[in-house]
Amino acid sequence: MKKYVCNLCGWEYDPEVGCPEDGIAPGTPFEDLPDDFVCPLCGAGKEEFSEED
């Protein structure tokens, strides 16, 4: 699975790990995150994330 990086602060979403502190289970693809998901560090919305090269 591809990782996604917040364009504002650089926090990385790794689907293998998920985001347990926000209730996102490991193995959850970025595309399946809720529309209201925000970066846990800076609060940026999903639209502020880019696929990591």
Steps between C-alpha positions, in 0.01 A plus 500: 500500500616851424583748772365855505670809641340817637610790279484742794698326774650185348312247715481166318196273483614140465208267420693207648493676840173696472437769759385312812484815713228624263322164468649414159591131494823368348450399138262789422583651158516880483205500259286330765567759771189700597446824308542692824842346579756762598873487558558418868787750520370811323130438428529516119227322303546205265527739205832622643665157469712380210601153399859429601740422216 
